[in-house]
Amino acid sequence: MRIKRIFAATAALTALVTTAACDGGGKDDGRAAPASTNSTDSAGPDTGPPSAGSLAEAQQYVQRHTSCEQLSTEPSDKRMPSEDPAKPGTWSVTERGVCSDQRERGQIVLYRTSDMKEFQAGYKKHVSDAIDGGKGDYGLFSRVFVGKDFAVVPRRTETAMALAKSGLRILTCNPSFGVPKGYKREKALVEHCVLSDFVNSQDGKGSVNHQSPEEEGRERGESARPKQGRKPENSLGLAEAGSLAELRKLVRSSLGCERFATDPETVSISSIDYLPAIEGDHQMWGVGERGMCGYPGGERRAHDLSWLDKVDDMITFQTKAKAAQLKELRENGGRYRATRSMVLVGKNVAVETNSASARHGLYQAQFLHLNCQEGFTAPKGYRFEKALVNGCVLTNYEGS
């Protein structure tokens, strides 16, 4: 599978999801130190999310933090997104307007909504549909700021940096995204989305991620990123489980796994569509417990197969998986095929699945893909860490 990085082509998609491709800007780069608190899974700020009874009130709130002039609700206004999935009447949007950030020379789209949960669900589906369509980084650089009953989408990164200091929070629903330590992390109203004050940006003008090796030296004006990845002991965190039963619970929301088997005869089953990385005795791979999700066949062809591994010796597992992956790449013209080369690992667990949607959920659960392609590096914004074996890295980016 090859997921390509994309930039939104239309003004609407640029405004709603990412503004990194826009140029220009103000004199101040807008960078701020991370917030002093790290409110993990909190319900929100002590005062609650900001509310606005009208677009004019939403404008007034925005003006406390940045310029928002010449508010208009006219669809014919040239500043209004030409194509916008969040028009009035959709996602519970009741009003939509646009204003100008005169200092940063950009636009800000404002939405009033009667049901913020419905708005967030609409945005989540919009992002998920784009990801399923092959745009793997869609929504990774979200600019969708939400309050209690209104949302604000700035075009410019500098504007987003100013709003990040407000009570609004950025809604991000790309499963590859993780909030760095030092920034607020709060629950969204829908599953698999997160609210934060971290401005993720491709243009170098967003929030500084002090955890990331890509960001080291950024404040000194350095741009080179390490090619070898973050060292294992400095990992941003990996999934782990104390048993195979715990692992099954951990991946249930991503894999489903209603049908589960651990008997050797069933677990050893494979098909042309589902080729497990492990061949032969799983204990020789450093795996203590092994199970299989899905339906191995019978009246209907085998389907939805995935393998779960409770790993006792991760170095041995990664060494074996590397050899299997390189063999697969040689035999398949340098491309991944089926399950064999799509092994996702955690600290002491692994999952073998060729379901792209399942992998997106597993990345959010702190699993990473073991990639042993020579010269591979992950684009900025994705995790990129050293594996336990030379020549491999761990990443949540799928591509070459």
C-alpha positions in Angstrom: 0.0 0.0 0.0 1.3 3.4 -0.8 -0.1 6.5 0.9 0.9 9.8 -0.7 1.0 13.1 1.1 -1.4 15.6 -0.3 -2.1 19.3 -0.1 -5.8 20.5 -0.4 -6.4 21.9 -3.8 -9.6 23.9 -3.1 -10.0 26.9 -0.8 -12.6 25.0 1.2 -10.5 22.0 1.9 -7.5 24.2 2.6 -9.5 26.2 5.1 -11.1 23.2 6.8 -8.2 20.8 7.2 -4.8 22.3 6.5 -3.3 25.7 5.8 0.3 24.6 5.4 0.4 25.3 1.7 -0.4 29.0 2.1 2.3 31.6 1.9 2.9 35.1 3.2 2.6 36.0 6.9 3.1 38.5 9.7 6.3 39.7 11.3 5.9 37.6 14.4 6.3 33.9 13.8 3.8 33.2 16.5 5.8 30.4 18.2 5.0 29.8 21.8 6.4 27.6 24.5 4.3 24.5 25.3 1.6 25.0 27.9 2.7 24.4 31.4 0.0 21.8 32.0 -0.7 18.5 30.3 -4.3 17.8 30.9 -4.6 14.3 29.5 -8.2 13.2 28.8 -9.6 16.1 30.8 -13.1 17.4 30.0 -11.7 20.8 29.1 -10.5 24.1 30.6 -11.7 24.9 34.1 -14.1 27.5 32.7 -15.4 25.2 30.0 -15.3 25.8 26.3 -16.3 29.3 25.1 -19.8 29.8 23.8 -21.3 32.4 21.4 -25.0 33.2 20.9 -24.4 34.5 17.4 -21.7 34.9 14.8 -21.1 38.4 16.0 -20.3 37.1 19.5 -18.0 34.5 17.9 -16.3 37.3 16.1 -15.9 39.3 19.3 -14.3 36.3 21.0 -11.8 35.8 18.1 -11.0 39.5 18.2 -9.6 39.0 21.8 -6.8 37.0 20.3 -6.3 38.1 16.6 -7.8 40.3 13.9 -11.2 39.4 12.6 -12.6 42.2 10.5 -15.4 42.7 8.0 -17.6 39.8 9.0 -19.8 38.6 6.2 -22.4 35.8 5.9 -22.9 36.3 2.1 -22.2 33.1 0.1 -21.1 35.3 -2.7 -18.3 36.8 -0.6 -15.1 35.9 -2.4 -13.4 35.1 0.9 -16.0 32.4 1.6 -14.8 28.8 0.8 -16.0 27.8 -2.7 -16.5 24.2 -1.6 -17.3 23.6 2.0 -18.6 20.3 3.5 -19.8 22.3 6.6 -22.4 24.6 5.0 -25.5 25.7 6.9 -27.8 22.7 7.2 -25.0 20.2 7.4 -23.1 19.0 10.5 -25.8 21.0 12.5 -24.3 24.3 11.2 -26.9 27.0 11.6 -24.7 30.0 10.5 -21.5 30.5 8.6 -19.5 33.6 8.1 -16.0 34.8 7.1 -13.8 37.6 8.4 -10.3 38.8 7.6 -7.2 38.6 9.7 -5.7 41.8 8.5 -2.5 41.5 10.4 -1.7 38.1 8.9 -3.5 38.7 5.6 -5.6 35.6 5.8 -9.3 34.6 6.2 -11.1 33.0 9.1 -14.3 31.0 8.6 -16.7 30.9 11.6 -19.5 28.4 12.2 -22.4 28.4 14.6 -23.7 25.0 15.4 -26.7 23.7 17.3 -25.0 20.4 18.2 -21.3 20.4 18.6 -21.1 16.6 18.8 -22.8 16.3 15.4 -20.4 18.9 14.0 -17.4 16.9 15.3 -18.9 13.6 14.0 -19.3 15.2 10.5 -15.7 16.4 10.5 -14.5 13.0 11.7 -16.4 11.3 8.8 -15.0 13.8 6.3 -11.4 13.0 7.4 -12.0 9.3 7.5 -13.5 9.2 4.0 -10.4 11.1 2.7 -8.1 8.7 4.5 -10.0 5.7 3.1 -9.7 7.2 -0.3 -5.9 7.1 -0.1 -5.1 10.6 1.4 -3.3 9.3 4.5 -2.3 12.6 6.0 -5.7 14.3 5.5 -6.6 16.2 8.7 -3.2 15.7 10.3 -2.6 19.5 10.2 -6.1 20.4 11.3 -7.0 24.1 11.8 -10.6 23.3 13.1 -10.9 25.2 16.4 -14.0 24.3 18.4 -15.8 25.8 21.4 -19.1 24.8 22.9 -21.4 25.9 20.1 -19.1 27.5 17.5 -16.1 26.6 15.4 -13.3 28.7 13.9 -11.1 27.7 10.9 -8.2 30.1 10.2 -6.4 30.0 6.9 -3.0 31.0 8.2 -0.7 29.2 10.6 0.1 32.4 12.4 -3.6 33.0 13.0 -3.9 29.5 14.4 -1.0 30.1 16.8 -2.8 33.1 18.2 -6.1 31.2 18.6 -4.2 28.3 20.3 -3.8 30.6 23.3 -7.5 31.0 23.6 -10.1 28.7 25.2 -10.8 27.1 21.8 -9.3 23.7 21.0 -8.1 22.2 17.7 -10.1 19.2 16.7 -7.9 16.5 15.1 -9.3 13.2 13.8 -6.4 11.7 11.9 -5.4 8.6 13.8 -1.7 9.2 13.1 -1.7 12.4 15.2 -0.5 12.4 18.8 -0.4 15.4 21.1 3.1 16.0 22.4 3.8 16.4 26.1 3.5 19.9 27.4 0.4 20.7 25.4 -3.2 20.3 26.5 -4.9 17.1 25.4 -8.6 16.8 26.0 -11.4 14.5 25.0 -13.4 15.3 21.9 -17.1 14.6 21.8 -16.6 11.7 19.3 -14.3 8.7 19.6 -10.9 8.6 17.9 -10.6 12.4 17.8 -8.7 14.7 20.2 -8.8 18.3 21.2 -5.5 20.2 21.8 -3.7 23.5 21.7 -0.9 22.1 19.6 -0.7 23.6 16.1 0.7 20.9 13.8 2.1 22.5 10.7 4.2 21.8 7.7 5.4 25.3 7.1 7.6 25.5 10.2 5.4 28.2 11.8 3.4 26.0 14.1 3.9 24.9 17.7 7.3 23.5 18.6 7.3 19.8 19.5 10.1 19.5 22.0 9.7 15.7 22.1 10.4 15.2 18.4 13.8 14.7 16.9 12.6 16.6 13.8 12.2 19.7 16.0 15.6 19.6 17.6 17.5 22.8 16.7 14.4 24.3 15.1 14.5 27.3 17.5 18.1 27.8 16.5 17.2 28.0 12.8 18.4 24.5 12.0 16.3 22.5 9.4 18.0 19.1 9.0 16.2 16.2 10.5 18.0 13.0 11.8 17.7 10.2 9.3 18.2 7.4 11.8 15.1 8.1 13.9 14.5 8.5 17.6 16.3 6.0 19.8 14.2 3.2 21.4 14.9 4.4 24.9 13.5 7.9 23.9 10.4 6.5 22.2 7.2 8.6 22.5 5.5 5.5 23.8 4.5 2.1 22.4 1.5 -0.2 23.0 2.0 -3.0 25.6 -0.1 -5.7 27.2 0.5 -8.2 29.9 -1.2 -11.1 28.1 -2.8 -12.1 24.9 -6.2 -11.5 26.4 -5.2 -7.9 27.3 -3.9 -7.5 23.7 -7.2 -8.6 22.3 -9.0 -6.0 24.4 -6.5 -3.3 23.4 -7.1 -3.8 19.7 -10.8 -4.6 19.8 -11.9 -1.1 18.7 -9.6 -1.3 15.7 -9.8 -4.9 14.6 -13.2 -6.0 16.0 -11.9 -9.5 16.6 -15.3 -11.0 17.5 -14.1 -14.4 16.2 -10.8 -15.3 17.9 -8.8 -18.6 18.1 -5.6 -19.6 19.7 -5.4 -23.3 18.8 -2.2 -24.0 16.7 -4.2 -25.5 13.7 -6.4 -22.5 13.2 -3.6 -19.9 14.0 -1.4 -21.5 11.3 -4.0 -21.0 8.6 -3.2 -18.5 5.8 -4.5 -17.7 2.4 -3.4 -15.9 -0.8 -5.0 -12.7 0.6 -3.7 -13.1 4.2 -0.1 -14.0 4.6 1.1 -13.8 8.2 4.7 -12.6 8.9 5.3 -15.6 11.2 6.0 -18.9 9.5 6.6 -22.0 11.4 6.9 -22.2 15.2 6.0 -18.8 16.6 8.2 -19.5 19.7 11.2 -19.3 17.3 10.2 -15.7 16.7 10.3 -14.8 20.3 6.4 -15.0 20.6 5.0 -16.6 23.8 1.3 -16.4 22.9 -0.3 -16.1 19.5 -3.9 -15.8 18.4 -5.9 -15.1 15.2 -8.9 -12.9 14.6 -11.3 -13.5 11.7 -12.8 -16.3 9.7 -10.4 -18.9 8.4 -12.8 -20.3 5.7 -15.3 -23.0 5.1 -18.4 -22.2 3.1 -17.0 -18.8 2.5 -13.5 -17.8 1.6 -11.2 -16.8 4.5 -11.7 -13.2 5.4 -10.8 -10.5 8.0 -7.8 -12.4 9.2 -5.3 -10.7 11.6 -2.8 -12.2 14.0 -2.0 -11.1 17.5 1.3 -11.8 19.2 2.3 -11.5 22.8 6.1 -11.1 22.3 8.6 -12.3 24.9 11.7 -11.4 22.9 11.2 -8.3 20.7 14.7 -8.3 19.3 14.3 -11.8 18.0 10.8 -11.0 16.6 12.0 -7.9 14.8 15.0 -9.7 13.4 12.8 -12.5 12.0 10.2 -10.0 10.7 13.0 -7.9 9.0 14.2 -11.0 7.1 10.6 -11.9 6.1 9.9 -8.3 5.0 13.1 -8.0 2.9 12.4 -11.3 1.2 8.9 -10.1 0.4 10.2 -6.8 -1.0 12.7 -8.7 -3.2 10.1 -11.1 -4.5 7.5 -8.4 -5.1 9.4 -5.7 -6.9 10.1 -3.6 -3.8 6.5 -3.4 -2.7 4.6 -4.6 0.3 2.2 -7.4 -0.3 -0.7 -8.6 1.9 0.0 -9.0 5.6 3.5 -10.2 5.6 5.3 -6.9 5.4 2.7 -4.9 7.4 3.8 -5.9 10.9 2.9 -3.4 13.6 4.7 -3.6 16.9 4.4 -2.2 20.4 6.7 -2.6 23.4 5.9 -6.3 23.9 3.2 -7.0 21.4 2.7 -7.2 17.6 -0.2 -7.3 15.2 -0.2 -8.6 11.6 -3.0 -7.2 9.5 -3.5 -6.0 5.9 -6.5 -3.9 6.8 -5.6 -0.3 6.2 -8.4 1.0 8.3 -7.5 -1.3 11.2 -3.9 0.0 11.0 -5.0 3.6 11.3 -6.7 2.7 14.6 -3.7 0.8 15.8 -1.4 3.8 15.1 -3.6 5.8 17.4 -3.2 3.0 20.1 0.6 3.5 19.9 1.4 0.7 17.6 4.0 1.5 14.9 4.9 -0.2 11.6 8.3 -2.0 11.4 9.8 -0.7 8.1 13.0 -2.1 6.9 13.2 -0.5 3.4 16.6 0.8 2.7 16.7 4.6 2.8 13.2 5.0 4.2 12.3 8.1 6.1 9.0 9.5 7.3 7.7 13.0 6.3 7.5 15.7 9.0 4.6 15.2 11.3 4.8 11.4 11.5 6.5 9.3 14.1 9.9 8.0 13.1 11.9 6.0 15.7 14.7 3.4 15.7 13.7 -0.2 15.8 15.6 -2.7 17.9 17.3 -4.1 14.9 19.7 -2.3 12.6 18.3 -1.2 9.2 14.7 -0.8 10.4 12.6 2.0 11.9 9.2 2.3 13.5 6.8 4.7 12.0 3.1 5.5 11.6 3.7 6.6 8.0 3.0 4.2 5.2 4.8 5.0 2.0 8.3 4.8 0.4 
